[in-house]
């Protein structure tokens, strides 16, 4: 018969609540910061440069015995 550990579930739930609480506090801080920017009259924030897209490394190709190309 399947069973569930009560203590284990209590720990998992408490840990999840702690993580979500930290994330909510971080988001509230970001929200307050942008609200203060707006209250100070700031409408846009100029960034020093455009974010660079991540470069993808080329995939090496090899031929198998049948002459088919496979990516490695």
N, C-alpha and C positions, 0 to 999 in steps of 0.2 A: 504494500500500500504506500503511495507517495506521502511524503511528509515535508513539513516546512519548519525551519528553525526560527522560533520567535525572536531569540536574541540576535541572530544574524540579520533578520529583517529590520529590527529596531535600529541596529547599527547602520545598515544601508540607507534607511530612510533619514536618519539623523544626519548622515554624511551628505546626502543629496540636499537636504534643507540648508545645511551650512554652505555648500557650494552655490546654491541658488541665491542665498542671502548675500554672499560676497559679490556675485554678478549684479544683483539689483542695486547694491550700494555703489558699485563702479558706474553703472548706467546713470544712477541719480546724480553722481558727481559730474559726469559728462553733460547731462542735461542742464544742471545748474550753471556750469561754465558757459555753455552756449546761450543760456538765457541772460547771463550777465553781459556777454558779448553784445547781444541784441539790445539790452537796456542801455549799453554804452554807445549805441548808434552804429555798431559794426554790422554791415550787411553781407560782406564776403571776406574770405580770408585768402590772401594771395600766397600760393606755395612757391618756394624757390625754384622748383623745376617740376616737370611732368614726371609722374612715377614711371619707371622703366618697366616694360613687360618682362616677365621672366623668360630667359633664353632656354629653349629646349635643346638638349644635346642631340646631335644626329644619331640615328640608329644604324649600327653596323649591319651589313647584310652578308650572309654566307649562303653558298649553294650546298645543298645536301647531295647525296650520291645520285639521286634521280635528276639532278639539275634544277631542282626547285629552289627558289630564293627564300630563305627564312631570316627573320629579324633576330638579332641577338642583343 
